[in-house]
Amino acid sequence: MVTLTRSSSFGQPRYGTFAWSGDVAATWQVLRDQIPAALNLSITAQPYWTFDIGGFFVRRDPTAWFWDGDFDDGVADLGYRELYVRWLQVGAFLPMFRSHGTDTPREPWRFGEAGEPFYDAIVAAIELRASLLPYIYALAASAHFEGLPLLRHVGFEAPTGTN
């Protein structure tokens, strides 16, 4: 069993938890913010972290402060299609690869068909993820047996800063 939680505390990984960034808005700034959020959490001994690929809230709803996406036309918006592809490309390297959200479809065929740029980029990101699974599984074993994080801050890999 795995628990997906938007909060974390020391020692929580022993209970099979994945932390995730919560129901975030579909904006370029939010996507940018996900990388430091992931790395910062990883240095707290929480090895598993993910986000909602594509952002949870795609559209903007003025009646709800948290419903703050930038793409009112959802998947029909070329800007959202590009953001979604970039989110998938980043997500391919995370411990959990999860496209999730509300207010717009996220199935690959909703972005076009084979031979079209967004569809092909989505398929390529999914194939990249599949090719990384042996590596991700090896990192998960390192997390379990050695306590090493799956996502590693540059200071973890090069603590002296000389590399």
Buried (B, 14 or more C-beta within 10 A) or exposed (E): EEEEBEEBEEEBBEEEBBBBBEBBBBBBEBBEBBEEBBBEBBEBBBBBBBBBBBBBBBBBEEEEEEBBBBBBEBBEBEEBBBBBBBBBBBBBBBBBBBBBBBBBEBEBEBBBEEEEEBBBBBBBBBEBBEEBEEEBEEBBEBBEEEEBBBBBBEEEEEEEEEE
